Amino acid sequence: MGAFNIDCDAVHPKDEAATVLIIRGAVKIYETPAYSDMVQNFMDLYLSWEGPEELLLSQGVAVGSEVEVGGVGDCSTCQGKCRNSITSTFSLFF
Protein backbone atom coordinates (compact mmCIF):
# COMPACT_ATOMS: atom_id res chain seq x y z
CA MET A 1 0.00 0.00 0.00
CA GLY A 2 2.95 2.32 0.36
CA ALA A 3 3.66 4.97 2.95
CA PHE A 4 0.71 6.16 5.03
CA ASN A 5 -0.18 9.73 5.89
CA ILE A 6 0.36 9.91 9.66
CA ASP A 7 -1.60 13.15 10.10
CA CYS A 8 -4.51 11.89 12.22
CA ASP A 9 -6.76 14.74 11.07
CA ALA A 10 -6.54 13.80 7.39
CA VAL A 11 -6.58 10.66 5.28
CA HIS A 12 -4.53 10.61 2.10
CA PRO A 13 -6.72 9.68 -0.90
CA LYS A 14 -4.24 6.99 -2.04
CA ASP A 15 -4.41 5.34 1.40
CA GLU A 16 -8.19 5.46 1.31
CA ALA A 17 -8.35 3.93 -2.18
CA ALA A 18 -5.87 1.17 -1.29
CA THR A 19 -7.83 0.31 1.86
CA VAL A 20 -11.09 0.12 -0.10
CA LEU A 21 -9.50 -2.25 -2.64
CA ILE A 22 -8.21 -4.56 0.09
CA ILE A 23 -11.56 -4.62 1.89
CA ARG A 24 -13.44 -5.32 -1.37
CA GLY A 25 -11.12 -8.24 -2.09
CA ALA A 26 -11.54 -9.60 1.44
CA VAL A 27 -15.34 -9.35 1.25
CA LYS A 28 -15.35 -11.30 -2.04
CA ILE A 29 -13.60 -14.33 -0.56
CA TYR A 30 -14.88 -14.23 3.05
CA GLU A 31 -16.70 -17.47 3.96
CA THR A 32 -15.81 -19.13 0.65
CA PRO A 33 -13.90 -22.41 0.30
CA ALA A 34 -10.82 -20.38 -0.70
CA TYR A 35 -11.03 -18.41 2.55
CA SER A 36 -11.40 -21.60 4.60
CA ASP A 37 -8.38 -23.09 2.83
CA MET A 38 -6.33 -19.96 3.50
CA VAL A 39 -7.22 -19.99 7.21
CA GLN A 40 -6.41 -23.70 7.49
CA ASN A 41 -3.08 -23.24 5.70
CA PHE A 42 -2.04 -20.46 8.09
CA MET A 43 -3.11 -22.52 11.10
CA ASP A 44 -1.14 -25.51 9.83
CA LEU A 45 1.89 -23.32 9.22
CA TYR A 46 1.96 -21.45 12.52
CA LEU A 47 0.35 -23.91 14.93
CA SER A 48 2.11 -27.09 13.86
CA TRP A 49 3.95 -29.09 16.52
CA GLU A 50 5.89 -31.06 13.90
CA GLY A 51 9.11 -29.02 14.24
CA PRO A 52 9.08 -28.77 18.06
CA GLU A 53 8.15 -32.46 18.30
CA GLU A 54 11.12 -33.50 16.16
CA LEU A 55 13.46 -31.27 18.17
CA LEU A 56 12.30 -32.61 21.54
CA LEU A 57 12.39 -36.23 20.42
CA SER A 58 15.90 -35.71 18.99
CA GLN A 59 16.96 -34.48 22.45
CA GLY A 60 15.73 -37.71 24.04
CA VAL A 61 12.61 -36.24 25.64
CA ALA A 62 10.12 -39.03 26.28
CA VAL A 63 6.48 -38.72 25.26
CA GLY A 64 4.37 -37.97 28.35
CA SER A 65 7.20 -36.27 30.22
CA GLU A 66 7.28 -32.69 31.47
CA VAL A 67 9.80 -30.40 29.82
CA GLU A 68 11.09 -27.02 30.99
CA VAL A 69 12.35 -24.74 28.27
CA GLY A 70 13.76 -21.25 28.32
CA GLY A 71 16.45 -19.20 29.92
CA VAL A 72 17.47 -15.59 30.21
CA GLY A 73 17.22 -13.38 27.15
CA ASP A 74 17.04 -16.17 24.60
CA CYS A 75 13.79 -15.26 22.90
CA SER A 76 13.73 -14.48 19.19
CA THR A 77 12.26 -11.02 19.81
CA CYS A 78 15.18 -9.52 21.73
CA GLN A 79 17.82 -11.88 20.29
CA GLY A 80 19.75 -12.05 23.56
CA LYS A 81 19.70 -8.33 24.34
CA CYS A 82 17.24 -8.40 27.26
CA ARG A 83 17.68 -10.14 30.59
CA ASN A 84 14.09 -11.30 31.07
CA SER A 85 13.66 -14.83 32.32
CA ILE A 86 11.71 -16.90 29.82
CA THR A 87 10.69 -20.28 31.18
CA SER A 88 7.77 -22.55 30.41
CA THR A 89 6.92 -26.07 31.51
CA PHE A 90 4.66 -28.27 29.43
CA SER A 91 3.71 -31.91 29.14
CA LEU A 92 4.63 -33.70 25.95
CA PHE A 93 1.84 -35.90 24.58
CA PHE A 94 1.65 -37.03 20.95
TIDRENTOR-569358 format. One record per atom (N, C-alpha, C): x, y, z; atom name; residue number from 1; residue in three letters. Coordinates in steps of 0.1 Angstrom, whole numbers, m for minus. Layout:
<pts>
{pt {X Y Z} "CA" NUM "ALA"};
...
</pts>
This chain:
<pts>
{pt {8 m12 0} "N" 1 "MET"};
{pt {0 0 0} "CA" 1 "MET"};
{pt {9 13 0} "C" 1 "MET"};
{pt {21 12 3} "N" 2 "GLY"};
{pt {29 23 4} "CA" 2 "GLY"};
{pt {29 30 17} "C" 2 "GLY"};
{pt {36 42 17} "N" 3 "ALA"};
{pt {37 50 30} "CA" 3 "ALA"};
{pt {23 56 33} "C" 3 "ALA"};
{pt {20 56 46} "N" 4 "PHE"};
{pt {7 62 50} "CA" 4 "PHE"};
{pt {9 76 55} "C" 4 "PHE"};
{pt {m1 84 53} "N" 5 "ASN"};
{pt {m2 97 59} "CA" 5 "ASN"};
{pt {m4 96 74} "C" 5 "ASN"};
{pt {5 101 82} "N" 6 "ILE"};
{pt {4 99 97} "CA" 6 "ILE"};
{pt {m3 111 103} "C" 6 "ILE"};
{pt {m8 120 95} "N" 7 "ASP"};
{pt {m16 131 101} "CA" 7 "ASP"};
{pt {m30 126 105} "C" 7 "ASP"};
{pt {m33 125 118} "N" 8 "CYS"};
{pt {m45 119 122} "CA" 8 "CYS"};
{pt {m58 127 118} "C" 8 "CYS"};
{pt {m56 139 114} "N" 9 "ASP"};
{pt {m68 147 111} "CA" 9 "ASP"};
{pt {m71 146 96} "C" 9 "ASP"};
{pt {m63 139 88} "N" 10 "ALA"};
{pt {m65 138 74} "CA" 10 "ALA"};
{pt {m62 124 69} "C" 10 "ALA"};
{pt {m69 119 59} "N" 11 "VAL"};
{pt {m66 107 53} "CA" 11 "VAL"};
{pt {m62 109 38} "C" 11 "VAL"};
{pt {m50 104 35} "N" 12 "HIS"};
{pt {m45 106 21} "CA" 12 "HIS"};
{pt {m54 98 11} "C" 12 "HIS"};
{pt {m58 104 0} "N" 13 "PRO"};
{pt {m67 97 m9} "CA" 13 "PRO"};
{pt {m62 83 m14} "C" 13 "PRO"};
{pt {m48 83 m16} "N" 14 "LYS"};
{pt {m42 70 m20} "CA" 14 "LYS"};
{pt {m44 59 m10} "C" 14 "LYS"};
{pt {m42 63 3} "N" 15 "ASP"};
{pt {m44 53 14} "CA" 15 "ASP"};
{pt {m59 49 15} "C" 15 "ASP"};
{pt {m68 58 13} "N" 16 "GLU"};
{pt {m82 55 13} "CA" 16 "GLU"};
{pt {m85 45 2} "C" 16 "GLU"};
{pt {m81 48 m10} "N" 17 "ALA"};
{pt {m84 39 m22} "CA" 17 "ALA"};
{pt {m77 25 m20} "C" 17 "ALA"};
{pt {m65 25 m15} "N" 18 "ALA"};
{pt {m59 12 m13} "CA" 18 "ALA"};
{pt {m66 3 m2} "C" 18 "ALA"};
{pt {m71 10 8} "N" 19 "THR"};
{pt {m78 3 19} "CA" 19 "THR"};
{pt {m91 m2 13} "C" 19 "THR"};
{pt {m98 6 5} "N" 20 "VAL"};
{pt {m111 1 m1} "CA" 20 "VAL"};
{pt {m109 m11 m10} "C" 20 "VAL"};
{pt {m98 m11 m18} "N" 21 "LEU"};
{pt {m95 m23 m26} "CA" 21 "LEU"};
{pt {m92 m35 m18} "C" 21 "LEU"};
{pt {m85 m34 m7} "N" 22 "ILE"};
{pt {m82 m46 1} "CA" 22 "ILE"};
{pt {m95 m51 7} "C" 22 "ILE"};
{pt {m103 m42 12} "N" 23 "ILE"};
{pt {m116 m46 19} "CA" 23 "ILE"};
{pt {m125 m53 9} "C" 23 "ILE"};
{pt {m126 m47 m3} "N" 24 "ARG"};
{pt {m134 m53 m14} "CA" 24 "ARG"};
{pt {m130 m67 m17} "C" 24 "ARG"};
{pt {m117 m69 m18} "N" 25 "GLY"};
{pt {m111 m82 m21} "CA" 25 "GLY"};
{pt {m114 m92 m10} "C" 25 "GLY"};
{pt {m113 m87 3} "N" 26 "ALA"};
{pt {m115 m96 14} "CA" 26 "ALA"};
{pt {m130 m100 15} "C" 26 "ALA"};
{pt {m139 m91 12} "N" 27 "VAL"};
{pt {m153 m93 13} "CA" 27 "VAL"};
{pt {m157 m104 2} "C" 27 "VAL"};
{pt {m151 m103 m10} "N" 28 "LYS"};
{pt {m153 m113 m20} "CA" 28 "LYS"};
{pt {m150 m127 m17} "C" 28 "LYS"};
{pt {m140 m129 m9} "N" 29 "ILE"};
{pt {m136 m143 m6} "CA" 29 "ILE"};
{pt {m140 m148 8} "C" 29 "ILE"};
{pt {m145 m139 17} "N" 30 "TYR"};
{pt {m149 m142 30} "CA" 30 "TYR"};
{pt {m160 m153 30} "C" 30 "TYR"};
{pt {m158 m163 38} "N" 31 "GLU"};
{pt {m167 m175 40} "CA" 31 "GLU"};
{pt {m169 m183 27} "C" 31 "GLU"};
{pt {m158 m183 18} "N" 32 "THR"};
{pt {m158 m191 6} "CA" 32 "THR"};
{pt {m148 m203 9} "C" 32 "THR"};
{pt {m149 m213 1} "N" 33 "PRO"};
{pt {m139 m224 3} "CA" 33 "PRO"};
{pt {m125 m219 2} "C" 33 "PRO"};
{pt {m122 m209 m6} "N" 34 "ALA"};
{pt {m108 m204 m7} "CA" 34 "ALA"};
{pt {m104 m197 6} "C" 34 "ALA"};
{pt {m113 m190 13} "N" 35 "TYR"};
{pt {m110 m184 26} "CA" 35 "TYR"};
{pt {m108 m195 36} "C" 35 "TYR"};
{pt {m116 m205 36} "N" 36 "SER"};
{pt {m114 m216 46} "CA" 36 "SER"};
{pt {m101 m223 44} "C" 36 "SER"};
{pt {m97 m225 31} "N" 37 "ASP"};
{pt {m84 m231 28} "CA" 37 "ASP"};
{pt {m72 m222 33} "C" 37 "ASP"};
{pt {m74 m209 31} "N" 38 "MET"};
{pt {m63 m200 35} "CA" 38 "MET"};
{pt {m62 m200 50} "C" 38 "MET"};
{pt {m73 m200 57} "N" 39 "VAL"};
{pt {m72 m200 72} "CA" 39 "VAL"};
{pt {m66 m213 77} "C" 39 "VAL"};
{pt {m70 m224 71} "N" 40 "GLN"};
{pt {m64 m237 75} "CA" 40 "GLN"};
{pt {m49 m238 72} "C" 40 "GLN"};
{pt {m45 m232 60} "N" 41 "ASN"};
{pt {m31 m232 57} "CA" 41 "ASN"};
{pt {m23 m224 67} "C" 41 "ASN"};
{pt {m28 m213 71} "N" 42 "PHE"};
{pt {m20 m205 81} "CA" 42 "PHE"};
{pt {m20 m212 94} "C" 42 "PHE"};
{pt {m31 m218 98} "N" 43 "MET"};
{pt {m31 m225 111} "CA" 43 "MET"};
{pt {m21 m237 111} "C" 43 "MET"};
{pt {m21 m244 100} "N" 44 "ASP"};
{pt {m11 m255 98} "CA" 44 "ASP"};
{pt {3 m250 99} "C" 44 "ASP"};
{pt {5 m239 93} "N" 45 "LEU"};
{pt {19 m233 92} "CA" 45 "LEU"};
{pt {24 m228 106} "C" 45 "LEU"};
{pt {15 m221 113} "N" 46 "TYR"};
{pt {20 m214 125} "CA" 46 "TYR"};
{pt {16 m222 138} "C" 46 "TYR"};
{pt {7 m232 137} "N" 47 "LEU"};
{pt {3 m239 149} "CA" 47 "LEU"};
{pt {8 m254 149} "C" 47 "LEU"};
{pt {16 m257 140} "N" 48 "SER"};
{pt {21 m271 139} "CA" 48 "SER"};
{pt {31 m274 150} "C" 48 "SER"};
{pt {30 m286 155} "N" 49 "TRP"};
{pt {39 m291 165} "CA" 49 "TRP"};
{pt {50 m300 159} "C" 49 "TRP"};
{pt {50 m301 146} "N" 50 "GLU"};
{pt {59 m311 139} "CA" 50 "GLU"};
{pt {74 m307 142} "C" 50 "GLU"};
{pt {77 m294 140} "N" 51 "GLY"};
{pt {91 m290 142} "CA" 51 "GLY"};
{pt {95 m292 157} "C" 51 "GLY"};
{pt {87 m286 166} "N" 52 "PRO"};
{pt {91 m288 181} "CA" 52 "PRO"};
{pt {91 m302 185} "C" 52 "PRO"};
{pt {82 m310 180} "N" 53 "GLU"};
{pt {82 m325 183} "CA" 53 "GLU"};
{pt {95 m331 179} "C" 53 "GLU"};
{pt {99 m329 166} "N" 54 "GLU"};
{pt {111 m335 162} "CA" 54 "GLU"};
{pt {123 m331 170} "C" 54 "GLU"};
{pt {124 m318 174} "N" 55 "LEU"};
{pt {135 m313 182} "CA" 55 "LEU"};
{pt {135 m319 195} "C" 55 "LEU"};
{pt {123 m320 202} "N" 56 "LEU"};
{pt {123 m326 215} "CA" 56 "LEU"};
{pt {126 m341 215} "C" 56 "LEU"};
{pt {121 m348 205} "N" 57 "LEU"};
{pt {124 m362 204} "CA" 57 "LEU"};
{pt {139 m365 201} "C" 57 "LEU"};
{pt {145 m356 193} "N" 58 "SER"};
{pt {159 m357 190} "CA" 58 "SER"};
{pt {168 m355 202} "C" 58 "SER"};
{pt {162 m348 212} "N" 59 "GLN"};
{pt {170 m345 225} "CA" 59 "GLN"};
{pt {167 m356 235} "C" 59 "GLN"};
{pt {160 m366 231} "N" 60 "GLY"};
{pt {157 m377 240} "CA" 60 "GLY"};
{pt {146 m375 250} "C" 60 "GLY"};
{pt {137 m365 248} "N" 61 "VAL"};
{pt {126 m362 256} "CA" 61 "VAL"};
{pt {115 m373 254} "C" 61 "VAL"};
{pt {111 m380 264} "N" 62 "ALA"};
{pt {101 m390 263} "CA" 62 "ALA"};
{pt {87 m385 262} "C" 62 "ALA"};
{pt {79 m391 254} "N" 63 "VAL"};
{pt {65 m387 253} "CA" 63 "VAL"};
{pt {58 m389 266} "C" 63 "VAL"};
{pt {50 m379 271} "N" 64 "GLY"};
{pt {44 m380 283} "CA" 64 "GLY"};
{pt {52 m373 295} "C" 64 "GLY"};
{pt {64 m369 292} "N" 65 "SER"};
{pt {72 m363 302} "CA" 65 "SER"};
{pt {70 m348 302} "C" 65 "SER"};
{pt {74 m341 314} "N" 66 "GLU"};
{pt {73 m327 315} "CA" 66 "GLU"};
{pt {86 m321 311} "C" 66 "GLU"};
{pt {86 m310 303} "N" 67 "VAL"};
{pt {98 m304 298} "CA" 67 "VAL"};
{pt {98 m289 302} "C" 67 "VAL"};
{pt {109 m285 307} "N" 68 "GLU"};
{pt {111 m270 310} "CA" 68 "GLU"};
{pt {120 m264 299} "C" 68 "GLU"};
{pt {116 m254 293} "N" 69 "VAL"};
{pt {124 m247 283} "CA" 69 "VAL"};
{pt {125 m233 286} "C" 69 "VAL"};
{pt {136 m227 281} "N" 70 "GLY"};
{pt {138 m212 283} "CA" 70 "GLY"};
{pt {151 m209 289} "C" 70 "GLY"};
{pt {152 m197 294} "N" 71 "GLY"};
{pt {165 m192 299} "CA" 71 "GLY"};
{pt {164 m177 300} "C" 71 "GLY"};
{pt {175 m170 301} "N" 72 "VAL"};
{pt {175 m156 302} "CA" 72 "VAL"};
{pt {178 m150 289} "C" 72 "VAL"};
{pt {169 m141 284} "N" 73 "GLY"};
{pt {172 m134 271} "CA" 73 "GLY"};
{pt {175 m142 259} "C" 73 "GLY"};
{pt {168 m154 258} "N" 74 "ASP"};
{pt {170 m162 246} "CA" 74 "ASP"};
{pt {158 m162 237} "C" 74 "ASP"};
{pt {149 m153 238} "N" 75 "CYS"};
{pt {138 m153 229} "CA" 75 "CYS"};
{pt {142 m147 215} "C" 75 "CYS"};
{pt {134 m150 205} "N" 76 "SER"};
{pt {137 m145 192} "CA" 76 "SER"};
{pt {134 m130 190} "C" 76 "SER"};
{pt {126 m124 199} "N" 77 "THR"};
{pt {123 m110 198} "CA" 77 "THR"};
{pt {134 m101 202} "C" 77 "THR"};
{pt {141 m104 213} "N" 78 "CYS"};
{pt {152 m95 217} "CA" 78 "CYS"};
{pt {165 m100 213} "C" 78 "CYS"};
{pt {166 m113 208} "N" 79 "GLN"};
{pt {178 m119 203} "CA" 79 "GLN"};
{pt {190 m118 213} "C" 79 "GLN"};
{pt {187 m120 225} "N" 80 "GLY"};
{pt {197 m121 236} "CA" 80 "GLY"};
{pt {201 m107 242} "C" 80 "GLY"};
{pt {194 m97 238} "N" 81 "LYS"};
{pt {197 m83 243} "CA" 81 "LYS"};
{pt {190 m80 257} "C" 81 "LYS"};
{pt {179 m87 260} "N" 82 "CYS"};
{pt {172 m84 273} "CA" 82 "CYS"};
{pt {177 m94 283} "C" 82 "CYS"};
{pt {173 m92 295} "N" 83 "ARG"};
{pt {177 m101 306} "CA" 83 "ARG"};
{pt {164 m107 312} "C" 83 "ARG"};
{pt {153 m108 305} "N" 84 "ASN"};
{pt {141 m113 311} "CA" 84 "ASN"};
{pt {142 m128 311} "C" 84 "ASN"};
{pt {137 m134 322} "N" 85 "SER"};
{pt {137 m148 323} "CA" 85 "SER"};
{pt {125 m154 315} "C" 85 "SER"};
{pt {127 m163 307} "N" 86 "ILE"};
{pt {117 m169 298} "CA" 86 "ILE"};
{pt {117 m184 301} "C" 86 "ILE"};
{pt {107 m189 308} "N" 87 "THR"};
{pt {107 m203 312} "CA" 87 "THR"};
{pt {93 m208 311} "C" 87 "THR"};
{pt {91 m219 305} "N" 88 "SER"};
{pt {78 m225 304} "CA" 88 "SER"};
{pt {79 m240 306} "C" 88 "SER"};
{pt {70 m246 313} "N" 89 "THR"};
{pt {69 m261 315} "CA" 89 "THR"};
{pt {57 m266 308} "C" 89 "THR"};
{pt {58 m277 301} "N" 90 "PHE"};
{pt {47 m283 294} "CA" 90 "PHE"};
{pt {48 m298 294} "C" 90 "PHE"};
{pt {37 m305 293} "N" 91 "SER"};
{pt {37 m319 291} "CA" 91 "SER"};
{pt {37 m323 277} "C" 91 "SER"};
{pt {45 m333 273} "N" 92 "LEU"};
{pt {46 m337 260} "CA" 92 "LEU"};
{pt {38 m349 257} "C" 92 "LEU"};
{pt {27 m348 249} "N" 93 "PHE"};
{pt {18 m359 246} "CA" 93 "PHE"};
{pt {16 m359 231} "C" 93 "PHE"};
{pt {19 m370 224} "N" 94 "PHE"};
{pt {16 m370 210} "CA" 94 "PHE"};
{pt {7 m382 207} "C" 94 "PHE"};
</pts>
